[in-house]
Amino acid sequence: MPRKGLFRTKIADYTAMLASGLMSLDEFEPRILSRWVVEAIKRVSQTLVDEGEEGNLYCRLCGKGPYTRKGMYLHLVRVHNSTLVDLVTVESERIYSSSKRVKA
């Protein structure tokens, strides 16, 4: 697998794990990604899921559900994989550009 594909896979995987609650924000510290990408993953993952009655999870991207935590993770990775990567890419570029403006 080319390097770019590996990073896209990891970004989607980390985002889906955080969004579904399979991994907590405290546990999330990947060393292979830049700090802007890590921050973008954290921000995007907090906007992807609604929690309904009885702890069921619903996808904010397409409205489907209810899902268990693992079911939500699988749904996000299988159905919205490229969307997750695109959302994180846009958010990380926004974070990076705003951090450059602050330093200047």
C-alpha positions as CSV (number, residue, x, y, z in Angstrom):
1,M,0.0,0.0,0.0
2,P,1.4,3.4,-0.9
3,R,2.2,5.8,1.9
4,K,-0.6,8.2,1.0
5,G,-3.1,5.4,1.2
6,L,-1.8,4.3,4.6
7,F,-2.2,7.8,6.0
8,R,-5.7,8.1,4.5
9,T,-6.7,4.8,6.1
10,K,-5.2,5.8,9.5
11,I,-6.9,9.2,9.4
12,A,-10.3,7.6,8.7
13,D,-9.8,4.9,11.3
14,Y,-8.8,7.3,14.1
15,T,-11.6,9.6,13.3
16,A,-14.2,6.8,13.3
17,M,-12.8,5.3,16.5
18,L,-13.0,8.7,18.4
19,A,-16.5,9.5,17.0
20,S,-17.9,6.2,17.9
21,G,-16.4,6.2,21.4
22,L,-14.2,3.1,20.9
23,M,-11.3,5.3,21.8
24,S,-11.3,8.3,24.2
25,L,-9.6,11.6,23.5
26,D,-7.2,10.8,26.4
27,E,-6.0,7.6,24.7
28,F,-5.5,9.3,21.3
29,E,-1.9,10.3,20.7
30,P,-0.6,9.0,17.4
31,R,3.0,9.8,16.8
32,I,3.0,9.4,13.0
33,L,0.6,12.4,12.3
34,S,1.3,16.1,12.7
35,R,-0.2,18.0,15.5
36,W,-2.5,19.9,13.1
37,V,-3.9,16.6,11.8
38,V,-4.3,15.2,15.3
39,E,-6.2,18.4,16.3
40,A,-8.4,18.2,13.2
41,I,-9.2,14.5,13.9
42,K,-10.3,15.4,17.4
43,R,-12.5,18.3,16.2
44,V,-14.1,16.5,13.3
45,S,-14.8,13.3,15.4
46,Q,-16.8,15.4,17.9
47,T,-19.2,16.5,15.1
48,L,-20.1,13.2,13.5
49,V,-22.3,11.4,15.9
50,D,-25.5,12.1,17.8
51,E,-26.4,10.0,20.9
52,G,-30.0,9.1,21.1
53,E,-32.2,7.5,23.8
54,E,-30.7,4.5,25.5
55,G,-27.2,5.3,24.3
56,N,-27.9,4.5,20.6
57,L,-25.7,6.4,18.1
58,Y,-26.9,8.1,15.0
59,C,-24.7,9.3,12.0
60,R,-24.9,13.0,11.5
61,L,-23.6,12.7,7.9
62,C,-26.5,10.6,6.6
63,G,-29.0,10.3,9.5
64,K,-28.8,6.5,9.7
65,G,-29.0,4.6,13.0
66,P,-29.4,3.5,15.6
67,Y,-26.0,1.9,16.0
68,T,-23.9,0.4,18.8
69,R,-20.4,1.9,19.3
70,K,-18.8,-0.8,17.1
71,G,-21.7,-0.5,14.6
72,M,-21.1,3.2,14.3
73,Y,-17.4,2.7,13.8
74,L,-18.0,0.2,11.0
75,H,-20.6,2.4,9.4
76,L,-18.3,5.4,9.4
77,V,-15.3,3.5,8.0
78,R,-17.3,1.6,5.4
79,V,-19.7,4.2,4.2
80,H,-18.0,7.6,4.9
81,N,-14.3,6.7,4.6
82,S,-13.4,9.3,2.0
83,T,-15.7,11.9,3.6
84,L,-13.9,11.5,6.9
85,V,-10.5,12.0,5.2
86,D,-11.8,15.1,3.3
87,L,-13.3,16.7,6.5
88,V,-10.0,16.1,8.4
89,T,-8.0,17.5,5.5
90,V,-10.0,20.7,5.3
91,E,-10.0,21.2,9.1
92,S,-6.2,20.5,9.4
93,E,-5.5,23.0,6.6
94,R,-7.7,25.6,8.4
95,I,-5.9,24.9,11.7
96,Y,-2.4,25.2,10.0
97,S,-3.2,28.4,8.2
98,S,-4.7,30.0,11.4
99,S,-1.6,29.0,13.4
100,K,0.7,30.6,10.7
101,R,-1.3,33.9,11.0
102,V,-0.9,33.9,14.8
103,K,2.9,33.5,14.6
104,A,3.3,36.2,11.9
